[in-house]
Amino acid sequence: MTSPSLEIAELTKNYGSIRALDNVAFRVAPGEIIAVTGPSGAGKTTICRLIAGLETADRGCMILSGEEMAHRSPQLRNVAYMFESYALYPHFNVFENIASPLRSPRTDRHYGAEAIRNAVDDVLALTEMTGFGYRLPSELSGGQKQRVALCRALVQDPSLYLLDEPISHLDAKLRHKLRGAVRRRLIATDLPSIWCTPDAVEALSVGDQVIVLSEGRIQQIGVPEEVFLRPANTTVAKLIGDPSMNILPGRFQEESETMYFRHNTGSVRVGKRHAAVLRKRGINQDSLLGMRPAELVIKGADGWSGLKGQVYTVEPFGKYSIVT
């Protein structure tokens, strides 16, 4: 049996005069994770809701396993959707919430009591929630509720996973651990997955490909290394990385066969390889220079001929410090 894939084309959604999504198109292959990142209001959740059938697109098509989904009701789309708001049943305990999709009369498969128990115990162990099965949602912290919602999605046997900010409210150590654990589980299913997150670093770490979304439009699609090292525009450059790329306005000029970038705070010499590329593109114009923080060297003002600036704050993080 061929594993399912997802194809999205010209997906557009308006809320009144506000265009939430504008001509969005991408493909998710079997076993592939597409990480969608962008600021709040970029359209990440709207993509999930349209695919799940909770909203209706104004234009575009969504093809899952070779079938157009637009006219299929949500319960017939076989999509495992983790809501950003968790959407837990308040009168169900943790075990019952996670098991609910397996007990649904809409499911194509019949799960016995032992199979349900094993499946729920498996995802509880994965998310370090073993022993919480009989607690009600009201007895859980925000991070624990988020993990229950994640478990309820992972326990299913769908054609597609939609995870809307699945680990955003967890503490840093657990978030780091679950990124890898959940990614491995999703890949093992050989199903397409969409992972939405406002955290660009998280997107780079979990996605086989990364979509950078802003104001409803895709700014760039590519593998994590490409998006990080070669941002398509300043929007992507500012969104990707923590801290984000430094962007300075200035002008490239040549002097005695050496190229420099001139800024009002000083100048920096351009390496030969980059200079050759710039000469082919033409350099007689105002430009923007993007510099990743990790590539910069800070030295005292005396005898230094680079860009000059004033240090406002220094934030130590152990192995490195962030200087503003």
N, C-alpha and C positions, 0 to 999 in steps of 0.2 A: 504494500500500500504506500502510495506517495505521500510524503509528509507535506502538510499545508504550508502555504506562503501567503503573504498579504501584499496587495498592491493598492496604493492610493494615488488617485490622479485628479488634478484640478479641484481639490476639495476647498469649498468656500462656504463660509457661514457668516451671516449678518444678524446682529441684534439691533433692530431699528436702524439707526444711522451709523452704528458702530460695526465695523468689519472685524470680526474676531479671528477669522482665518481667510487668507487670500491666496487662492490657487496653490494649495499645498500638495506636493506630490513626492512619494518615496516608495520604496519596496523593502519588505522584510522577508528574508529567506528563511527556510526551515532551520531551526537551531540558532538563529541569529538574534542578537539583542540590539535594538535601536534605542539609544538613549536620547531623549528629547530634553533639551535644557534651554533656559531663557528666564527672564525676569518675571515677576508676578504680572499676570494679565497678558502674557505673550501669546496664549492660545493652547498651552499644553493640555489642560483639562478638557478643553473643547474638542481636541482631537480624539481623546479617549471616549468622550460622551457620544460623539458622532459614530465612531466605530462600534460602540456598544449598543447603539440604537436608542439612546436616551434623548438625543436631539436629532433633528432632521437637517441635513445639509441643503443649502440653497443651490449648490452646483457641485458636480464631481461624482466620482465613482469609487467604491470600496469593494475590492474583489478578494475574497478569502477562499482558498482551496478551489480557485477557478469559478466561483459563483459570486455574482453581484449580491451585496448584502442590503442595499438600500430599501428593498421592499420586504425584508424579513423582519419579523418582530424581534425585540431584544432577547426573549427567552429561546428563540430558535437559532441564534447566532453562535452559540457554543463558545462564548467568550468568558474567560475568568477575569473579572474586573475588580481590582482593589481600589476602593474610593479613598480620596484624600481625607474625607470626613469620617472614615472608618465604617459608618453605617452598620453598627452592631445592633443585634436585637437585645434590648435592655432586659427582657424577661428570660432570655436564654443564658446559661452559663457559658464559660469559654469553650468547653467541649462541644456543646450543642450548637454554638455559633459556627464553629469550624466545620462541624459535620453537616450543617444545614444544606449545602448544595449537593451533598452525596445522597441525602434523603429526599430531595425534591422530586415530586412526581414528574417534573419536566425532564429529568435526566434520562439519557438513552440507556444507561446501564443500571443494573440492580446490584447494590452493595449489601452484603450481609453484615451483621453486627460485628463480627470479628474483623472483617476487612475494613470497616469504618474505624474501629478502635485502632487498628494498626496504622492506618493512614493518618489519623489525627495525632497519634503519639509520635509519628515520624516527623511531622512538621513542627510539633511542639518542641521536640528535641533540637531540631534545626535552629529554631529561633530562641533557644534557651528559656522556654516557657513550661518545661516539664514540672508537674505539680500544681499548675494553676487551672487545671481542667474544670474544677467545680466552683470557681469564683465567678461572680456576676460582673458585668462591665462596670458597674458602679463601685466595685471594690478594686479596680485597677487604676494604675497611673496612666498618663497619656501615652507614654512609650510602650507600656504593656498592651494597651488597646490597639495601638498601631501594629504591634506584632500579631495580635489575634486576627486583625483584618488581613494582614499579609498571609497568615496561615490559611485562612479561608479561601484565598485565591490559589495558593500553591497546592492545596489538597485536591484540587479538581483535575479532571482530565479533559481539557478544552482543546480547541483548535488554535487558540491565541491567548496570550497573557497580556493584560493591560495593568500596569502597576503605576499608580499615580502617587508619587512621593512616598515610596514604601518604607523608607528608613529615616526620614528627615527629623523625626522627633526623638530619636534614640541618642544616648550619650555617645561621645566620640569613639571610645574603644569598642563598644558593641556595634556601632555603625560600621566601623572599619572591618570588623570580623564578618558581619552579615553581608557586606558587599560581595565578598568573595564566595561565601557559602551559598547565597541565593543565586548568584551568577552561575556557579557550577551546576546547581540544580536545574536552572532554566535551560542551559545548553544541553544537559543530558536528556531532556524531553524531546529534543529535535523539533521543537515548535517555535514559531515566530513570537517574539516578545517585544513589547514597547515599555520602556522604563522612563517615566517623566520625573524630572527633578530640577529645582532652581539652582542646585549646587553643581557648578560646572566641573569641579574636580571629581565629584561623584560620577558625573556623566562620562568623563574621560576614562575612569577606572572600570566601569561596568559595561560600556557599550562597545560592540564590535564596530558599529558606526555611530557617529554623533550628529544629531540635527540641532543646529543653533537657531532658535526661533525668537523673533522680536516683532511686536506689533502685528502678530498674525501672519508674518511672512517668514519663509525659510531663508536665513542669511547664508547658511553654508551646510553642506552635508559632506562628511568624509570620515575616514578612520581617525581615531584620537590623535595620532601623531601629526597628521596633516592639519587638523583643525588647530592644534596647539602651536605648531611651528609655522604654518602658513595661513593665517587668518585671512578670509576673503575680503574683509573690510574693517573699518575701525569699530563697528558695532561688535563684531566677533572678537576682535582684539581686546576690547574692554570687558567683555563678559567671561572670556576663557582665562583661567589662571587665578591663583590666590597667593599674593596680590596680583592684580591684573597688569597688563602691559603698560609701560610708560609711553605716551605718545607726544612727541614734540613737533611743532611746526618749524619749518626752516627751509633751507635751500642747499642743494648739492652744487659744489663748485670745484673746478680743477685748478691746481696750482703746481707748476713744474712737474707735470705728469702724475701728480698725486691728487686724489679726490678727497674732499672734505665735506662734512655736513656742517653748515653754519647756522647757529642759533643765537638769539640775543644774549645768551649766557655764556657763549664760547663756541668752540668748534671741536669736532672729533674727526680723526682720519678714517676713511673707509678702506676696508681690506681689498686687496687686488681682485679677488674672485667676485665680490659684490660690485666693485667698481666696473668690472667688465660687463656685468649684467645691466647696470644702470646706463652705461654708455649706449648699449643697444636700444634701450627704451627711450633715451633722450633725457637729459638732466636739466635743461634750461627752463625750469618751472618750479614754483613753490611746491614743497613736498611735506609729507608727514613721516617722521622717523619713529618706528616702534621698537622698544627695547624691553626685553623681559628682565624683571628685577634681578634674577639670579645671574644674569650676564654682566651686571654692572660692577665696577670696582670703585670704592670710595677712598679718597686720599685727602690729606691736608691741603689747604689752599696754596701753601708756599711751593713755588716751582712746578705747579701742576698746570697743564695747558688744555685740559678737557673742559667739559661743561661745569659751570659753577652753580652752586645752590646753597640753601640754608637748611640745616637739619632741625626739624621741629620735635620729633619724637623718635625714640628707639624702643622697639618691642622685642625683648629676648624670648626665643622659643627653644632654647637648648642648643640644638645643632646649628641654628641660624638665628639671625635677628632681622626684623623688618624695620627699615629706616625710612621715615617720612620727612 
